[in-house]
Amino acid sequence: MNKAIPKIKETAEEIREMLKNEPQVKRQNRLQALYLIATKQAKSRSQVAQMLGFNRNTISDWFSLYEAEGLEKRLEFAFNFGGQCLTAHHRKAENRRKYRLYIFAGVFTGIESD
């Protein structure tokens, strides 16, 4: 069964302007997917995937996150030192882990934390 395409909150013109001003290719790809739906050039996730050259599951993930979190959250990216893409959730969890290690190291080495 095909999932329904998301209702795009932004107008095609707004998305087009964002596309023109976006320097990052990954963000451009996601905006292009939304633009294809907003302009009715594609009527399904599979059509978007075919037009952009991505797997349909990737497109489905993008749209699911767009529906759940909105455009700005969907366009966020973070990279760890290994170059792997992290979501905002993973980034926060990693920062908490690093902070705990910092506090833990300070307790055993006599370093005081602020």
TIFI-206698 format. One record per residue: residue in one letter; residue number from 1; x, y, z of N, C-alpha, C, CB in turn. Coordinates in Angstrom, 2 decimals, always signed. Glycine has a CB too. Example, Ala and Ser with C-alpha at 12.3 -4.5 7.8 and 13.67 -1.06 7.14 Angstrom:
2
fiba, mivo, n.xx, n.yy, n.zz, ca.xx, ca.yy, ca.zz, c.xx, c.yy, c.zz, cb.xx, cb.yy, cb.zz
a, 1, +13.19, -5.69, +7.80, +12.30, -4.50, +7.80, +13.20, -3.30, +7.80, +11.31, -4.47, +9.05 $
s, 2, +12.85, -2.25, +7.08, +13.67, -1.06, +7.14, +12.90, +0.03, +7.87, +14.08, -0.60, +5.72 $
This chain:
114
fiba, mivo, n.xx, n.yy, n.zz, ca.xx, ca.yy, ca.zz, c.xx, c.yy, c.zz, cb.xx, cb.yy, cb.zz
m, 1, +0.84, -1.19, +0.00, +0.00, +0.00, +0.00, +0.87, +1.25, +0.00, -0.95, +0.00, +1.22 $
n, 2, +0.53, +2.18, -0.83, +1.30, +3.43, -0.91, +0.89, +4.38, +0.20, +1.10, +4.09, -2.27 $
k, 3, +1.89, +5.01, +0.82, +1.60, +6.04, +1.81, +1.17, +7.30, +1.07, +2.84, +6.33, +2.71 $
a, 4, +0.28, +8.03, +1.70, -0.16, +9.29, +1.10, +0.98, +10.29, +1.14, -1.41, +9.85, +1.83 $
i, 5, +1.03, +11.13, +0.14, +2.06, +12.18, +0.14, +1.66, +13.23, +1.18, +2.22, +12.84, -1.28 $
p, 6, +2.65, +13.89, +1.77, +2.32, +14.85, +2.82, +1.68, +16.12, +2.25, +3.58, +15.22, +3.61 $
k, 7, +0.92, +16.77, +3.10, +0.38, +18.09, +2.73, +1.51, +19.09, +2.93, -0.91, +18.48, +3.59 $
i, 8, +1.90, +19.75, +1.85, +2.99, +20.71, +1.91, +2.45, +22.04, +2.42, +3.67, +20.88, +0.50 $
k, 9, +3.02, +22.52, +3.51, +2.54, +23.75, +4.15, +3.03, +25.00, +3.41, +2.99, +23.80, +5.61 $
e, 10, +4.20, +24.93, +2.82, +4.79, +26.07, +2.11, +4.27, +26.10, +0.68, +6.34, +25.99, +2.13 $
t, 11, +4.24, +27.28, +0.10, +3.83, +27.38, -1.30, +4.99, +26.98, -2.19, +3.36, +28.83, -1.63 $
a, 12, +4.66, +26.67, -3.43, +5.70, +26.30, -4.40, +6.69, +27.45, -4.57, +5.08, +25.92, -5.76 $
e, 13, +6.17, +28.68, -4.58, +7.04, +29.85, -4.74, +8.01, +29.98, -3.55, +6.19, +31.13, -4.88 $
e, 14, +7.53, +29.74, -2.34, +8.40, +29.82, -1.15, +9.50, +28.77, -1.23, +7.58, +29.62, +0.15 $
i, 15, +9.13, +27.57, -1.62, +10.12, +26.49, -1.74, +11.12, +26.82, -2.84, +9.42, +25.13, -2.04 $
r, 16, +10.64, +27.36, -3.95, +11.54, +27.75, -5.06, +12.55, +28.79, -4.61, +10.72, +28.28, -6.25 $
e, 17, +12.12, +29.76, -3.84, +13.03, +30.79, -3.32, +14.06, +30.18, -2.38, +12.24, +31.90, -2.59 $
m, 18, +13.62, +29.25, -1.53, +14.56, +28.57, -0.62, +15.59, +27.77, -1.42, +13.80, +27.63, +0.35 $
l, 19, +15.11, +27.13, -2.48, +16.02, +26.35, -3.35, +17.08, +27.24, -3.98, +15.22, +25.64, -4.44 $
k, 20, +16.69, +28.41, -4.44, +17.63, +29.33, -5.08, +18.73, +29.76, -4.12, +16.89, +30.57, -5.61 $
n, 21, +18.37, +29.92, -2.86, +19.31, +30.47, -1.87, +20.02, +29.41, -1.04, +18.58, +31.39, -0.95 $
e, 22, +19.75, +28.15, -1.29, +20.33, +27.08, -0.47, +21.66, +26.58, -1.06, +19.34, +25.91, -0.34 $
p, 23, +22.77, +26.73, -0.32, +24.06, +26.28, -0.84, +24.32, +24.78, -0.63, +25.16, +27.07, -0.20 $
q, 24, +23.67, +24.17, +0.35, +23.96, +22.78, +0.68, +23.14, +21.82, -0.19, +23.67, +22.51, +2.16 $
v, 25, +23.82, +20.89, -0.83, +23.18, +19.97, -1.76, +22.16, +19.08, -1.05, +24.23, +19.10, -2.46 $
k, 26, +22.48, +18.61, +0.14, +21.54, +17.73, +0.86, +20.23, +18.45, +1.15, +22.17, +17.23, +2.16 $
r, 27, +20.33, +19.69, +1.52, +19.12, +20.47, +1.78, +18.38, +20.77, +0.48, +19.48, +21.79, +2.51 $
q, 28, +19.13, +21.00, -0.59, +18.51, +21.23, -1.90, +17.69, +20.02, -2.33, +19.59, +21.55, -2.96 $
n, 29, +18.24, +18.82, -2.11, +17.54, +17.60, -2.49, +16.20, +17.49, -1.78, +18.40, +16.37, -2.17 $
r, 30, +16.19, +17.77, -0.48, +14.95, +17.69, +0.29, +13.95, +18.77, -0.14, +15.26, +17.83, +1.79 $
l, 31, +14.45, +19.96, -0.41, +13.57, +21.02, -0.90, +13.01, +20.67, -2.28, +14.33, +22.35, -0.96 $
q, 32, +13.84, +20.08, -3.13, +13.40, +19.68, -4.46, +12.27, +18.66, -4.37, +14.57, +19.12, -5.28 $
a, 33, +12.38, +17.73, -3.44, +11.32, +16.72, -3.25, +10.01, +17.41, -2.88, +11.73, +15.70, -2.15 $
l, 34, +10.07, +18.36, -1.98, +8.87, +19.10, -1.60, +8.33, +19.92, -2.77, +9.16, +20.02, -0.41 $
y, 35, +9.23, +20.50, -3.53, +8.84, +21.32, -4.68, +8.09, +20.49, -5.73, +10.07, +21.99, -5.32 $
l, 36, +8.56, +19.29, -5.98, +7.90, +18.41, -6.95, +6.47, +18.11, -6.54, +8.69, +17.11, -7.12 $
i, 37, +6.25, +17.93, -5.24, +4.90, +17.67, -4.75, +4.06, +18.95, -4.79, +4.95, +17.10, -3.32 $
a, 38, +4.65, +20.05, -4.34, +3.92, +21.32, -4.28, +3.47, +21.78, -5.67, +4.81, +22.41, -3.63 $
t, 39, +4.27, +21.51, -6.68, +3.93, +21.93, -8.05, +3.17, +20.85, -8.82, +5.19, +22.29, -8.81 $
k, 40, +2.89, +19.73, -8.15, +2.15, +18.61, -8.74, +2.87, +17.97, -9.93, +0.78, +19.08, -9.18 $
q, 41, +4.19, +18.12, -9.97, +4.98, +17.44, -11.00, +5.11, +15.96, -10.67, +6.38, +18.08, -11.12 $
a, 42, +4.98, +15.63, -9.39, +5.01, +14.23, -8.94, +3.79, +14.02, -8.06, +6.35, +13.88, -8.16 $
k, 43, +3.18, +12.85, -8.20, +1.96, +12.57, -7.44, +2.15, +11.48, -6.40, +0.86, +12.19, -8.39 $
s, 44, +3.36, +10.92, -6.31, +3.61, +9.87, -5.33, +5.07, +9.93, -4.87, +3.29, +8.47, -5.92 $
r, 45, +5.33, +9.26, -3.78, +6.70, +9.19, -3.26, +7.60, +8.47, -4.26, +6.74, +8.48, -1.89 $
s, 46, +7.06, +7.45, -4.91, +7.84, +6.70, -5.90, +8.23, +7.58, -7.09, +7.05, +5.49, -6.40 $
q, 47, +7.31, +8.44, -7.51, +7.63, +9.34, -8.63, +8.72, +10.34, -8.22, +6.37, +10.10, -9.09 $
v, 48, +8.63, +10.86, -7.00, +9.66, +11.78, -6.52, +11.01, +11.06, -6.50, +9.31, +12.32, -5.09 $
a, 49, +11.02, +9.84, -5.98, +12.25, +9.06, -5.90, +12.85, +8.85, -7.29, +11.99, +7.72, -5.22 $
q, 50, +12.01, +8.50, -8.23, +12.48, +8.26, -9.59, +13.02, +9.55, -10.22, +11.34, +7.69, -10.46 $
m, 51, +12.33, +10.66, -10.02, +12.75, +11.92, -10.62, +14.06, +12.44, -10.02, +11.67, +12.97, -10.44 $
l, 52, +14.26, +12.21, -8.72, +15.46, +12.72, -8.06, +16.60, +11.71, -7.99, +15.12, +13.17, -6.66 $
g, 53, +16.31, +10.45, -8.31, +17.36, +9.43, -8.30, +17.68, +8.90, -6.91, +18.60, +9.98, -8.92 $
f, 54, +16.70, +8.90, -6.02, +16.87, +8.35, -4.68, +15.96, +7.13, -4.52, +16.56, +9.41, -3.59 $
n, 55, +16.28, +6.31, -3.54, +15.44, +5.17, -3.21, +14.11, +5.68, -2.67, +16.14, +4.24, -2.17 $
r, 56, +13.02, +4.99, -2.98, +11.71, +5.45, -2.52, +11.60, +5.44, -1.00, +10.61, +4.59, -3.11 $
n, 57, +12.33, +4.55, -0.33, +12.31, +4.53, +1.14, +12.98, +5.78, +1.72, +13.01, +3.27, +1.66 $
t, 58, +14.00, +6.26, +1.05, +14.65, +7.50, +1.48, +13.67, +8.67, +1.38, +15.92, +7.79, +0.62 $
i, 59, +12.98, +8.76, +0.26, +12.00, +9.82, +0.07, +10.88, +9.68, +1.11, +11.41, +9.77, -1.37 $
s, 60, +10.47, +8.47, +1.35, +9.42, +8.23, +2.35, +9.87, +8.70, +3.73, +9.05, +6.74, +2.38 $
d, 61, +11.12, +8.43, +4.07, +11.66, +8.89, +5.35, +11.67, +10.41, +5.42, +13.08, +8.35, +5.55 $
w, 62, +12.09, +11.07, +4.34, +12.12, +12.53, +4.30, +10.73, +13.10, +4.55, +12.67, +13.03, +2.95 $
f, 63, +9.74, +12.54, +3.85, +8.38, +13.06, +3.97, +7.79, +12.76, +5.35, +7.49, +12.46, +2.89 $
s, 64, +8.09, +11.61, +5.90, +7.60, +11.28, +7.24, +8.16, +12.26, +8.27, +7.98, +9.83, +7.62 $
l, 65, +9.42, +12.56, +8.17, +10.03, +13.52, +9.09, +9.50, +14.92, +8.86, +11.55, +13.51, +8.95 $
y, 66, +9.24, +15.26, +7.61, +8.66, +16.58, +7.30, +7.29, +16.72, +7.98, +8.52, +16.78, +5.76 $
e, 67, +6.48, +15.68, +7.87, +5.15, +15.70, +8.49, +5.25, +15.81, +10.01, +4.36, +14.45, +8.10 $
a, 68, +6.20, +15.10, +10.58, +6.32, +15.06, +12.05, +6.99, +16.31, +12.63, +7.11, +13.84, +12.46 $
e, 69, +7.98, +16.85, +11.93, +8.80, +17.91, +12.52, +8.75, +19.24, +11.80, +10.19, +17.45, +12.59 $
g, 70, +8.24, +19.28, +10.59, +8.20, +20.53, +9.84, +9.46, +20.74, +9.01, +8.02, +21.69, +10.79 $
l, 71, +9.44, +21.80, +8.23, +10.51, +22.05, +7.25, +11.86, +22.35, +7.88, +10.12, +23.18, +6.36 $
e, 72, +11.93, +23.27, +8.81, +13.22, +23.67, +9.37, +13.92, +22.49, +10.07, +13.04, +24.82, +10.36 $
k, 73, +13.18, +21.71, +10.83, +13.78, +20.54, +11.49, +14.23, +19.52, +10.46, +12.79, +19.90, +12.47 $
r, 74, +13.46, +19.38, +9.40, +13.79, +18.39, +8.38, +15.07, +18.75, +7.63, +12.65, +18.25, +7.39 $
l, 75, +15.38, +20.02, +7.57, +16.56, +20.45, +6.84, +17.81, +20.48, +7.71, +16.34, +21.81, +6.25 $
e, 76, +17.68, +20.21, +9.02, +18.84, +20.24, +9.91, +19.75, +19.04, +9.66, +18.40, +20.27, +11.37 $
f, 77, +21.03, +19.30, +9.72, +22.03, +18.24, +9.62, +23.12, +18.52, +10.62, +22.61, +18.13, +8.18 $
a, 78, +23.72, +17.47, +11.12, +24.89, +17.60, +11.98, +25.84, +16.47, +11.59, +24.51, +17.55, +13.52 $
f, 79, +27.11, +16.71, +11.70, +28.07, +15.69, +11.33, +29.01, +15.44, +12.49, +28.85, +16.10, +10.07 $
n, 80, +29.28, +14.16, +12.76, +30.27, +13.86, +13.78, +31.64, +13.83, +13.11, +29.96, +12.50, +14.50 $
f, 81, +32.66, +13.55, +13.86, +34.02, +13.60, +13.31, +34.27, +12.52, +12.27, +35.03, +13.48, +14.41 $
g, 82, +33.46, +11.47, +12.27, +33.60, +10.42, +11.27, +32.90, +10.76, +9.97, +33.06, +9.11, +11.81 $
g, 83, +32.21, +11.90, +9.93, +31.55, +12.33, +8.72, +30.16, +11.76, +8.54, +32.38, +11.97, +7.57 $
q, 84, +29.67, +10.97, +9.51, +28.34, +10.41, +9.38, +27.30, +11.45, +9.79, +28.19, +9.13, +10.24 $
c, 85, +26.20, +11.46, +9.09, +25.14, +12.43, +9.37, +24.40, +12.03, +10.64, +24.16, +12.53, +8.17 $
l, 86, +24.18, +13.02, +11.52, +23.45, +12.78, +12.74, +22.19, +13.64, +12.76, +24.32, +13.07, +13.96 $
t, 87, +21.12, +13.10, +13.28, +19.92, +13.91, +13.45, +20.10, +14.77, +14.69, +18.65, +13.01, +13.56 $
a, 88, +19.24, +15.73, +14.86, +19.31, +16.61, +16.03, +19.18, +15.80, +17.31, +18.21, +17.69, +15.97 $
h, 89, +18.33, +14.78, +17.30, +18.16, +13.93, +18.48, +19.46, +13.23, +18.85, +17.05, +12.89, +18.23 $
h, 90, +20.13, +12.65, +17.86, +21.39, +11.97, +18.12, +22.48, +12.94, +18.57, +21.85, +11.22, +16.87 $
r, 91, +22.45, +14.15, +18.01, +23.43, +15.16, +18.38, +23.27, +15.54, +19.85, +23.27, +16.41, +17.48 $
k, 92, +22.02, +15.72, +20.31, +21.77, +16.05, +21.70, +22.22, +14.92, +22.63, +20.28, +16.35, +21.92 $
a, 93, +21.93, +13.69, +22.24, +22.33, +12.54, +23.04, +23.86, +12.45, +23.13, +21.75, +11.24, +22.45 $
e, 94, +24.53, +12.70, +22.01, +25.99, +12.67, +22.00, +26.57, +13.77, +22.87, +26.52, +12.80, +20.56 $
n, 95, +25.98, +14.97, +22.84, +26.44, +16.06, +23.69, +26.25, +15.74, +25.17, +25.71, +17.35, +23.34 $
r, 96, +25.13, +15.13, +25.51, +24.90, +14.73, +26.92, +25.94, +13.71, +27.36, +23.47, +14.14, +27.10 $
r, 97, +26.23, +12.74, +26.47, +27.22, +11.72, +26.80, +28.59, +12.35, +27.03, +27.30, +10.66, +25.68 $
k, 98, +28.99, +13.26, +26.15, +30.28, +13.92, +26.29, +30.35, +14.74, +27.58, +30.56, +14.83, +25.08 $
y, 99, +29.24, +15.41, +27.92, +29.21, +16.21, +29.15, +29.36, +15.31, +30.37, +27.88, +17.01, +29.23 $
r, 100, +28.66, +14.17, +30.38, +28.78, +13.23, +31.51, +30.21, +12.73, +31.64, +27.81, +12.03, +31.33 $
l, 101, +30.85, +12.44, +30.51, +32.25, +11.99, +30.56, +33.16, +13.09, +31.10, +32.73, +11.54, +29.16 $
y, 102, +32.89, +14.34, +30.71, +33.67, +15.47, +31.18, +33.53, +15.62, +32.70, +33.22, +16.76, +30.47 $
i, 103, +32.30, +15.54, +33.21, +32.05, +15.65, +34.65, +32.70, +14.48, +35.37, +30.54, +15.70, +34.95 $
f, 104, +32.53, +13.28, +34.82, +33.10, +12.09, +35.43, +34.62, +12.20, +35.52, +32.70, +10.83, +34.65 $
a, 105, +35.27, +12.65, +34.44, +36.72, +12.80, +34.43, +37.14, +13.85, +35.43, +37.22, +13.16, +33.02 $
g, 106, +36.37, +14.94, +35.55, +36.70, +16.02, +36.49, +36.64, +15.55, +37.93, +35.76, +17.20, +36.30 $
v, 107, +35.71, +14.68, +38.25, +35.58, +14.18, +39.62, +36.80, +13.36, +40.00, +34.30, +13.33, +39.78 $
f, 108, +37.31, +12.55, +39.11, +38.42, +11.69, +39.44, +39.80, +12.32, +39.26, +38.34, +10.47, +38.61 $
t, 109, +39.84, +13.47, +38.59, +41.13, +14.12, +38.42, +41.24, +15.40, +39.27, +41.36, +14.45, +36.95 $
g, 110, +40.16, +15.72, +39.95, +40.16, +16.91, +40.80, +39.82, +18.19, +40.06, +41.49, +17.05, +41.45 $
i, 111, +39.43, +18.10, +38.79, +39.05, +19.28, +38.02, +37.65, +19.68, +38.46, +39.10, +19.00, +36.49 $
e, 112, +37.47, +20.94, +38.74, +36.14, +21.42, +39.12, +35.41, +21.89, +37.88, +36.23, +22.56, +40.17 $
s, 113, +34.13, +21.54, +37.82, +33.32, +22.00, +36.69, +32.46, +23.17, +37.14, +32.42, +20.84, +36.12 $
d, 114, +32.14, +24.04, +36.20, +31.32, +25.22, +36.50, +29.87, +24.86, +36.62, +31.49, +26.28, +35.45 $
